Amino acid sequence: MPRVVFLVDMNAFFISCEMLRHPELRGIPAAVAGDPAQRTGIILAANYDARAFGVKTAMPLHQALKLCPGLATVAPDHRYYEDKSGEVMSLLARYSPVVEQNSIDEAWLDMTGSDGLFGSPRQCAERIMTDLRENLGLWCSIGIASNKFLAKMASDMKKPLGITEIGPEDIAGKLWPLPVRAMYGVGGKTAERLRGIGVETIGDLARLEPDLVHRLFGKAGHELHAHANGLDDAPVQPHQSDEMKQIGRSVTLPRDIGDLEQARRVLLRLSDEIGRSARSHGKKGRTVQITLKYADFTVANRQGPVPETWTTQVIYETACGLLERNWDPAKPVRLIGIALSGLDGEEKEEPHQLSLLDAMPLAGEASKSAKAFDRSDEKKNERLDVAMDRIRLRLGSDAVGRASLLRRPVKASPEDAESGTRRPHMPGGNRE
């Protein structure tokens, strides 16, 4: 039976999600972007109205505004995008029991043998596109091929709202003329090395001797050469929830800092985000790691064990202890990261009814370092955290937080952290 693989790629996913709850963004140039005062003030996603002006993902916001002065922007809300991504994946699972999520906005589906259920591959792809549009209000492009690599390449060929099929007979005409940098899995450095030996297109790579590619790139060379020839035997593999090994967050700071108290406050916000993510995934961790990137771009990683936990306070206090023992005021820091690893899946316990007054001992925790672990405190903190999670779920990510967060002097710009829903910044208006 011929193998059939889909790659479903959601079009301009972040800004498409925002347009669902901000319909005023429809029909005008709009983008999800960070604060221009921050180093991370870049375009994360732009709609196609904005792209018509040359606005692109990863472009600095100030540059995008020069190209498109009327660009409307909205701050990123990654928790919201994760929720919408979950809805997309649930819908795709109706069409195939074998779905491999490749990123927040795309997934492979093994559609082998599904003709009797959904018609031809193209008919099935059209059904999926219609289903996503009518039920979730989101748009996608779909690549159809006999393997994962070709399906991924096909999905990028027609955007937005495109369906592209690549068969063995199409490789020479559709795949080989593309620049080698456009090949899935080829980064800038690899492309540069290939250009150094005269390889400009995927076809050039396909025609090289396999042994030469292997000598240049080792084991990865076999895969590169096979992919260039349209070959890929990797199965579509659903990710199991227990495969998650680490939950991490990091921020690039608006300016380098050498003050320990400021670093503690950034850690507290990151610890809160990691705790929320761990609880939402039902995961407890045994190791906390911090990452410090200095002004000279050198990096230090430190880690320490913790009793199995998902509570913000334990994560934060452990991270603070690592920070304090390794802090050098003579070395300004430009990025701070934290991760919880050694994860095991556990079901959440139902929290007891808890008054928010019970949170009072936590106010000011930014000034404390790690302290002895107490299991009764851990249970109390678990209940508090879950109660706060529920409030945030109903009222927004910023609805409630520890008091020390409200007095933070540095506004960290999470590169991959959840943020609250915010009103879009419209041309001529004021940013919230």
C-alpha positions, 0 to 999 in steps of 0.5 A: 500500500502506498504511503501517504503523509500530510504536513498541516502547517497553520498560516501566520498562526500567532496573528491568526489566533489574535484576529479571532479575539481582535476582529478589528485586525482583519483586513489591515496590516497587523503583527504579533510583536514584542515591545520596541524598547526591548532587545526582543522587540521583533516581529513574531508573526505578521498577517498577509496584509503586513507581508505585502509591505515587506514585513517578515518574521524575526524583523526588528519592530522598528524596521517593520514600522518603517516599511509599514507605518500603519502596522497594528501590533499586539503583544504575544500571548503564548499560553493562548497560542498553546491552547489554540494549538491544542484545539488544532491537534485535537481536530487533526486527530479526527482524521488520523490516529497517527499525528506527530506535532512538529511545532506549535503550528504544524503536524504530520499525519500518516494518512496511509489507507484512509482513502475509503474514509475521506476520499483521495488525499487531495479531497481529504486535505480539502476537508481538513482545511474546511474543518479548520476554517469553519470550526476554529476560524484558522487557515492552513496549507497542506503538503502531501507526499510519500514521506515526512520530508517531502510533505514538509517541503510541499507544505511550504510551496503554496501559502496561504491556503495551498495544497501541494502534492509531491510524488517521485515524478515531481522531485526533479521539477519541484524540489531540485531547482530550490536553493539548498538553504530552502531545504528542510533541516539545512541551516545557515552554516550547513548551507554555507559549507555546501556553497563552499563546494559549489552546491547552490541548489537541492539538485546539486546536493542530490547529484553529489557522491554520497561518500563526499557528503558523509565525509563532510557532515558525518552521519547527518550527511547520509540524511542530507543526501537522502532528503535531497533525493526525496528519500525519507523512511522516518515514521510519523511518531505521535509524541507521548506526554511522558516524553517531555523531559524539561520545561524551560523559560529564558529572557533577554533583558532590556539592558545588561544588569549587575544587580542581584536583586534585579536578577532575583525578580526576573527569576521569580517571574520565570519560576512562576511561568515554569510552575504554571506550565509544569502544573498544566502538563501534570509534571513534577521535576527533580532538577532546577537549572539556571542559565546566565548569558553575560554581556560578553556572550559567555554562558554559565549553567548551574543546576541543583536537585529538588524534592519532586515538585511543581510549585513556584516557590520551591523552583524559585528558591532553588534557582535563587540559591544557584544564582546567589552562589554564582553571582559576579557583580563584575560580570553584567548579565544580558540573559537569564534562563531557568529550567525544570527537568527530571519530569514525571507525570502525575495527576493533579490533586484537587486543591482545598479551598484556600483564601488568598490571604494564605499567600501573604507569607509569599510576598517579598520572597524575592529577597530570600534564598533557598531554604529547607524543604518542608512537605507540609509547606509544599502541599500548601503551596501546591494548593495555592498555585493551583488556585492561582492558576484557576483564577488566571485561566478565568481572568487572564494570565496577569490577573493575580501574582505574587506581590514581589512581582508587582514591584519588579524594577526590570520588565523582562521580555519572555522569549517563550513565556506566557503573557496576558491578553492585551489590546492591540496597538493600533496606528495613532493609538497608545500602547497599554 
